[in-house]
Amino acid sequence: MIVRYLEDIVDTENDVHAPTWNSRRLLLKRDGMGFSLHDTIIKAGTETFIWYAHHLEAVYCIAGEGEIETVADGKVYKIRPGMLYALNEHDKHYLRASPETDMRMVCVFNPPLTGQEVHDENGVYPLID
């Protein structure tokens, strides 16, 4: 059994920072679960273009508000606590946090991340074997 506490991950190599987000990586590829699990903070007032060309992601909002806009059709969906979205078609999207508050999200990736991925210039996480 794997047991981890968020406070044991904060300020370690599994606490990955970017200008618009902070991802605390709870489960990674090396854990052998077939997916990775992340506690992610999206910083207030930010917008991030994301395209998971190599990964599928499901996201559950547990705090804060914002929106996600899918590039293919321009649809905008309000994000609030209790909302789930799943990028089941490798959807290119914009993720925006409201100016008032950070969003806190629980994210699951398949295939699992190794731990140090950050978005490249196209919003893509590399596929690392």
VOBA-1610 file (N, C-alpha, C; in pm, whole numbers, padded with zeros to 5 digits, always signed):
BEGIN
Met+00086-00118+00000Met+00000+00000+00000Met+00090+00124+00000Ile+00044+00225-00071Ile+00114+00352-00077Ile+00036+00452+00009Val+00104+00519+00099Val+00043+00622+00181Val+00130+00747+00170Arg+00069+00858+00136Arg+00141+00985+00127Arg+00055+01096+00185Tyr+00120+01196+00237Tyr+00053+01316+00287Tyr+00102+01436+00207Leu+00009+01524+00173Leu+00043+01642+00094Leu+00157+01721+00158Glu+00155+01736+00289Glu+00259+01816+00355Glu+00398+01755+00338Asp+00405+01627+00307Asp+00535+01564+00284Asp+00587+01586+00142Ile+00501+01635+00053Ile+00538+01659-00086Ile+00572+01806-00110Val+00508+01896-00038Val+00532+02039-00055Val+00681+02068-00035Asp+00735+02148-00127Asp+00876+02190-00125Asp+00975+02075-00149Thr+00930+01970-00219Thr+01020+01864-00262Thr+01025+01864-00415Glu+01100+01771-00473Glu+01106+01761-00620Glu+00970+01726-00681Asn+00878+01673-00603Asn+00744+01641-00653Asn+00646+01757-00641Asp+00696+01873-00602Asp+00618+01998-00595Asp+00669+02085-00709Val+00605+02070-00827Val+00653+02133-00950Val+00580+02265-00972His+00657+02370-00997His+00603+02505-01014His+00617+02553-01158Ala+00520+02628-01202Ala+00523+02699-01330Ala+00463+02838-01303Pro+00475+02930-01399Pro+00424+03065-01372Pro+00275+03072-01338Thr+00194+02980-01395Thr+00050+02989-01374Thr-00008+02879-01286Trp+00074+02782-01247Trp+00023+02670-01168Trp+00133+02610-01081Asn+00087+02527-00987Asn+00175+02454-00897Asn+00115+02315-00881Ser+00191+02211-00917Ser+00140+02074-00916Ser+00214+01991-00814Arg+00141+01945-00713Arg+00196+01857-00611Arg+00163+01715-00654Arg+00265+01642-00697Arg+00246+01513-00763Arg+00248+01400-00661Leu+00129+01347-00636Leu+00108+01249-00529Leu+00140+01106-00571Leu+00098+01068-00690Leu+00130+00937-00748Leu+00192+00961-00885Leu+00297+00886-00915Leu+00368+00902-01041Leu+00388+00767-01109Lys+00440+00770-01229Lys+00462+00648-01306Lys+00537+00542-01225Arg+00640+00584-01151Arg+00722+00489-01076Arg+00643+00413-00968Asp+00524+00463-00933Asp+00440+00397-00834Asp+00364+00278-00891Gly+00362+00264-01025Gly+00306+00147-01089Gly+00154+00135-01085Met+00084+00246-01070Met-00063+00242-01062Met-00131+00252-01199Gly-00056+00289-01302Gly-00116+00304-01435Gly-00173+00442-01461Phe-00167+00531-01363Phe-00210+00670-01376Phe-00129+00751-01276Ser-00131+00883-01293Ser-00070+00969-01192Ser-00179+01058-01134Leu-00156+01103-01009Leu-00254+01181-00935Leu-00185+01306-00881His-00249+01421-00900His-00187+01549-00867His-00285+01639-00792Asp-00235+01713-00697Asp-00309+01820-00628Asp-00251+01949-00685Thr-00330+02017-00767Thr-00279+02129-00846Thr-00349+02259-00809Ile-00268+02363-00797Ile-00318+02499-00774Ile-00302+02577-00903Ile-00412+02635-00952Ile-00410+02724-01067Ile-00417+02866-01010Lys-00316+02945-01039Lys-00303+03076-00974Lys-00409+03176-01022Ala-00463+03251-00927Ala-00569+03349-00953Ala-00528+03443-01067Gly-00625+03471-01155Gly-00606+03568-01262Gly-00518+03522-01376Thr-00489+03392-01384Thr-00401+03343-01490Thr-00477+03271-01599Glu-00414+03262-01715Glu-00464+03183-01828Glu-00350+03097-01877Thr-00379+02969-01902Thr-00278+02877-01953Thr-00336+02804-02073Phe-00261+02805-02184Phe-00297+02721-02299Phe-00238+02583-02276Ile-00322+02481-02291Ile-00278+02343-02265Ile-00328+02252-02378Trp-00240+02160-02417Trp-00277+02056-02512Trp-00203+01929-02473Tyr-00274+01836-02413Tyr-00214+01709-02374Tyr-00221+01614-02493Ala-00126+01629-02584Ala-00123+01550-02706Ala-00096+01402-02677His-00029+01373-02566His+00013+01237-02534His-00057+01179-02412His-00140+01258-02346His-00202+01215-02220His-00352+01245-02221Leu-00425+01164-02148Leu-00564+01194-02116Leu-00564+01245-01972Glu-00651+01343-01945Glu-00656+01401-01811Glu-00801+01416-01766Ala-00824+01385-01639Ala-00951+01416-01573Ala-00919+01511-01459Val-01005+01612-01441Val-00982+01718-01342Val-01107+01738-01259Tyr-01090+01743-01128Tyr-01201+01767-01036Tyr-01166+01889-00952Cys-01251+01991-00957Cys-01228+02114-00883Cys-01278+02099-00739Ile-01189+02131-00644Ile-01230+02124-00504Ile-01232+02262-00437Ala-01177+02366-00505Ala-01182+02501-00449Ala-01157+02603-00560Gly-01216+02720-00543Gly-01196+02829-00638Gly-01290+02822-00756Glu-01274+02920-00844Glu-01358+02928-00963Glu-01276+02972-01083Gly-01327+02938-01200Gly-01261+02977-01324Gly-01340+02925-01441Glu-01269+02900-01551Glu-01335+02847-01670Glu-01235+02773-01756Ile-01290+02685-01839Ile-01212+02615-01940Ile-01279+02642-02074Glu-01197+02675-02174Glu-01246+02701-02309Glu-01181+02603-02404Thr-01262+02525-02475Thr-01209+02431-02572Thr-01183+02504-02704Val-01064+02485-02759Val-01023+02558-02878Val-01103+02516-03000Ala-01129+02388-03016Ala-01195+02336-03137Ala-01331+02401-03163Asp-01407+02426-03056Asp-01543+02479-03076Asp-01569+02609-03001Gly-01474+02658-02926Gly-01490+02785-02854Gly-01585+02779-02736Lys-01628+02660-02697Lys-01720+02649-02583Lys-01646+02681-02454Val-01716+02753-02364Val-01659+02790-02235Val-01745+02725-02126Tyr-01678+02659-02033Tyr-01745+02590-01923Tyr-01698+02651-01792Lys-01792+02685-01706Lys-01760+02741-01577Lys-01705+02631-01486Ile-01597+02662-01417Ile-01537+02570-01320Ile-01569+02622-01181Arg-01616+02532-01097Arg-01643+02564-00956Arg-01629+02436-00878Pro-01621+02444-00745Pro-01609+02321-00666Pro-01721+02222-00699Gly-01682+02098-00716Gly-01777+01992-00751Gly-01786+01965-00899Met-01714+02041-00982Met-01718+02023-01128Met-01602+01934-01172Leu-01631+01839-01261Leu-01531+01754-01323Leu-01529+01780-01472Tyr-01411+01784-01530Tyr-01401+01778-01675Tyr-01294+01676-01712Ala-01316+01609-01825Ala-01223+01507-01873Ala-01185+01540-02016Leu-01056+01550-02040Leu-01003+01581-02173Leu-00981+01449-02247Asn-01093+01387-02286Asn-01091+01253-02342Asn-01056+01249-02491Glu-01040+01366-02552Glu-01004+01372-02693Glu-00877+01454-02714His-00792+01459-02611His-00668+01538-02619His-00699+01684-02654Asp-00807+01734-02597Asp-00860+01867-02631Asp-00760+01979-02603Lys-00736+02061-02704Lys-00662+02185-02683Lys-00757+02279-02607His-00703+02348-02505His-00792+02432-02424His-00716+02542-02353Tyr-00794+02641-02310Tyr-00744+02747-02223Tyr-00804+02724-02085Leu-00719+02729-01985Leu-00764+02716-01846Leu-00743+02850-01779Arg-00850+02905-01723Arg-00845+03038-01662Arg-00898+03033-01520Ala-00821+03091-01429Ala-00867+03106-01290Ala-00923+03247-01274Ser-01026+03260-01193Ser-01083+03393-01169Ser-00977+03482-01105Pro-00992+03614-01122Pro-00894+03705-01062Pro-00898+03706-00909Glu-01008+03659-00850Glu-01027+03667-00706Glu-00961+03556-00626Thr-00948+03438-00687Thr-00904+03324-00606Thr-00831+03219-00689Asp-00738+03150-00626Asp-00676+03033-00687Asp-00781+02924-00702Met-00758+02835-00798Met-00838+02712-00808Met-00753+02598-00757Arg-00815+02505-00686Arg-00746+02384-00643Arg-00814+02267-00711Met-00733+02188-00782Met-00784+02081-00865Met-00715+01949-00830Val-00790+01841-00840Val-00734+01707-00832Val-00729+01656-00976Cys-00609+01620-01023Cys-00589+01582-01163Cys-00536+01440-01171Val-00588+01366-01271Val-00544+01229-01297Val-00498+01223-01442Phe-00379+01164-01465Phe-00324+01151-01600Phe-00302+01006-01637Asn-00331+00976-01764Asn-00303+00847-01823Asn-00246+00872-01962Pro-00128+00822-01998Pro-00038+00750-01910Pro+00012+00839-01798Pro+00063+00777-01693Pro+00107+00855-01577Pro+00228+00942-01608Leu+00236+01054-01538Leu+00353+01140-01550Leu+00468+01083-01467Thr+00589+01118-01508Thr+00708+01075-01434Thr+00737+01168-01316Gly+00691+01293-01325Gly+00706+01385-01213Gly+00758+01522-01246Gln+00843+01537-01344Gln+00904+01667-01370Gln+00852+01735-01497Glu+00748+01682-01558Glu+00695+01741-01680Glu+00643+01883-01655Val+00670+01970-01751Val+00608+02102-01759Val+00566+02122-01904His+00472+02213-01928His+00422+02236-02063His+00532+02296-02150Asp+00542+02246-02274Asp+00637+02305-02369Asp+00571+02425-02438Glu+00636+02478-02540Glu+00586+02598-02608Glu+00451+02575-02675Asn+00410+02449-02696Asn+00280+02417-02756Asn+00177+02375-02651Gly+00212+02389-02522Gly+00119+02350-02415Gly+00118+02200-02389Val+00217+02127-02440Val+00220+01980-02436Val+00315+01933-02326Tyr+00274+01827-02256Tyr+00367+01753-02170Tyr+00435+01649-02260Pro+00567+01634-02251Pro+00632+01530-02331Pro+00593+01391-02281Leu+00601+01295-02370Leu+00578+01156-02333Leu+00713+01097-02297Ile+00733+01066-02169Ile+00861+01016-02121Ile+00844+00870-02084Asp+00924+00784-02145Asp+00918+00641-02114Asp+01012+00607-02001
//
